[in-house]
Amino acid sequence: MRIDRDNFLTRLKAHDERALEFVLEEYGGLLMSVIRRHLFCLPQMQEECLNDVLFSIWAHIAQFDETRSTFKNWIAGIARYRSISYLRKYKNRLEELSLDAVNTENAWDAGAEDASLLALIDRELSEETERMLVCLKAEDRALFLKLYCEGQDVEEISRETGLKKATIYQKLSRGKKKIISFRKKEAN
């Protein structure tokens, strides 16, 4: 059976490898442009990220719902979030290496290069976070930042803000719905 635009989704859901090859041929440029946009400073990780994106498409194709999004938008979203995940992992690994380098003799040379790369990654992650949270009120944005960026737990946030835990969970739930709705509008 020949794989084409009419049957590739059906064949992909049946885990036909030729359908994944079709996706790579048809949408590979889109996937790489999304990945490069986020991993521009890490060209050595772009190919690995693409492989991870293709594996995610393969593993989660059953979750794709044609009524909610186009296939193109769905895979672009996967590529985007995988890229951001790679950035975060690399940033964490760099921070660990920088801390290790402080204890060695060559810390001076490696530290400056690592610091500039860390600053670049931090800027990219913060810009992406801002784009994602722009639709929220300032108070709700602060909650998201405290919970997901600063790593505080809900109990800490409750003590700090004076809000009940149930109220925080409610604001987070509503905020997630707003973000999803905003991103869908932005994608179209």
C-alpha positions in Angstrom: 0.0 0.0 0.0 1.3 3.4 -1.0 1.4 6.1 1.8 0.0 9.5 0.8 -1.9 12.5 2.3 -5.1 10.6 2.4 -4.0 7.5 4.3 -0.9 8.4 6.3 -2.8 9.1 9.5 -4.5 5.8 9.4 -1.3 4.0 8.6 0.6 5.9 11.3 -2.0 4.9 13.9 -1.5 1.3 12.7 2.3 1.9 13.4 3.3 1.5 9.8 7.0 2.8 9.6 6.4 4.0 6.1 3.9 6.5 7.4 6.5 7.9 9.8 8.9 8.2 6.9 6.1 10.1 5.0 5.7 12.4 8.0 9.4 13.1 8.0 9.4 13.8 4.3 6.3 15.9 4.4 6.7 17.8 7.7 10.5 17.4 8.4 11.2 21.0 7.4 8.5 22.3 9.7 9.7 20.2 12.6 13.3 21.3 12.1 12.4 25.0 11.8 10.5 24.8 15.1 13.4 22.9 16.7 16.0 25.3 15.4 14.0 28.3 16.6 14.4 27.1 20.2 17.7 25.3 20.0 19.5 27.8 17.7 22.4 28.0 20.3 22.7 24.2 20.5 23.0 22.8 16.9 24.5 19.6 18.2 21.2 18.8 20.0 18.8 19.5 17.1 19.1 16.1 15.4 18.6 14.3 18.6 15.6 16.5 19.4 14.1 15.7 16.0 14.5 12.0 16.7 12.8 12.5 20.0 9.9 14.4 18.4 9.4 11.6 15.8 9.4 9.0 18.5 6.8 11.1 20.5 4.6 11.3 17.4 4.9 7.6 16.9 4.2 6.8 20.6 1.3 9.2 21.0 -0.4 9.2 17.6 -3.5 7.5 19.2 -3.9 10.8 21.2 -4.2 12.9 18.1 -7.7 14.2 17.7 -8.5 15.7 14.2 -11.5 17.6 15.7 -9.3 19.6 18.1 -6.3 20.5 15.9 -4.7 19.9 12.5 -1.9 17.3 12.4 0.5 20.0 11.4 -0.3 22.1 14.5 -0.2 19.0 16.7 3.3 17.9 15.6 4.6 21.5 15.7 3.4 21.7 19.3 5.2 18.4 20.1 8.4 19.8 18.5 8.1 23.1 20.4 7.7 21.5 23.8 10.4 18.9 23.2 12.8 21.7 22.2 12.0 23.6 25.4 12.5 20.4 27.4 15.9 20.0 25.7 16.8 23.6 26.6 15.9 23.0 30.2 17.9 19.8 30.4 20.9 21.3 28.8 20.7 24.4 31.1 20.5 22.1 34.2 23.5 20.1 32.9 25.5 23.3 32.2 24.8 24.6 35.7 26.0 21.3 37.2 29.2 21.5 35.1 29.7 25.1 36.0 29.5 24.2 39.7 32.0 21.4 39.1 34.3 23.7 37.2 34.5 26.0 40.1 36.4 23.3 42.0 38.9 22.7 39.2 41.9 24.7 38.0 40.4 25.5 34.6 37.2 27.1 36.0 38.2 30.6 34.9 38.3 29.7 31.2 35.2 27.4 31.1 33.2 29.6 33.4 32.9 32.6 31.1 31.8 30.6 28.1 29.3 28.6 30.1 27.9 31.7 31.7 27.2 33.3 28.4 25.5 30.2 27.1 23.5 29.9 30.3 22.4 33.6 29.9 21.3 32.9 26.3 19.3 29.8 27.4 17.8 31.7 30.3 16.7 34.5 28.0 15.1 32.0 25.5 13.3 30.2 28.3 12.0 33.4 29.9 10.8 34.8 26.5 9.0 31.6 25.8 7.4 31.7 29.3 6.3 35.3 28.8 4.7 34.4 25.5 2.9 31.6 27.2 1.7 33.6 30.2 0.8 36.8 28.5 -2.9 36.0 28.5 -3.1 35.8 32.3 -3.7 38.5 34.9 -0.6 39.6 36.8 -1.7 37.8 40.0 -2.3 34.5 38.1 1.0 34.9 36.2 2.9 35.3 39.5 1.3 32.1 40.7 2.4 30.2 37.6 5.9 31.5 37.9 6.2 30.6 41.5 4.9 27.1 41.0 6.4 26.1 37.7 9.5 28.3 37.4 10.7 28.9 40.9 9.7 25.4 42.1 7.7 26.5 45.1 5.0 24.1 46.3 1.4 25.2 46.8 1.7 25.2 50.5 4.6 27.8 50.3 2.7 29.9 47.9 -0.4 29.8 50.2 1.6 31.0 53.1 3.3 33.7 51.1 0.2 35.1 49.3 -2.4 34.4 52.0 -4.6 32.5 49.5 -6.2 29.2 50.4 -4.7 26.1 48.6 -8.1 25.4 47.0 -8.1 29.0 45.6 -4.6 28.5 44.2 -5.6 25.2 42.5 -8.7 26.9 41.1 -6.6 29.8 39.7 -4.1 27.4 38.2 -6.8 25.3 36.6 -8.5 28.4 35.1 -5.1 29.8 34.0 -4.2 26.5 32.2 -7.5 26.7 30.3 -6.9 30.3 29.4 -3.4 29.4 28.1 -4.7 26.5 26.1 -7.4 28.7 24.6 -5.0 31.5 23.8 -2.5 29.2 22.2 -5.2 27.6 20.0 -6.2 31.1 18.8 -2.6 32.0 18.3 -2.0 28.9 16.2 -4.8 29.6 13.8 
